[in-house]
Amino acid sequence: MTLLFKPRHVAPIMGEAEPLKVETRRLWDQWRVKVGGTYYASTHLYKKEARFARILVNRRWIEPLIAISPESALNEGYLTKEDFLAAFASINGPVPLKTDVRVVRFTVVEDLRGRKWT
């Protein structure tokens, strides 16, 4: 299983830019990850060389998009809630703020950049 991220999220996920990104919000209709599971983080679904990390899912929950706190916006890699909501809309299109999102909190367990895939 692979979790897709925009290229601009790689540095905050890898700890190379502040604020760090340790959460992601998804418009999934059902859970696609399990707590304790490890998954590839990638910028492209079908290119192994786009995998940049293995991540461990620490926690998951459901909340309305509008319920994101200032702390969670930082955990998403954004300085403000407004910045996060604007980025979320740019990625997902217009989404009603009352929409439930699935939140995944994760940690990087392996850096895969520069790895040779066979």
Summary of the structure (lengths in Angstrom):
residues: 118
radius of gyration: 13.9
end to end distance: 17.8
largest distance: 44.0
contacts: 301
relative contact order: 0.27
helix: 26%
strand: 34%
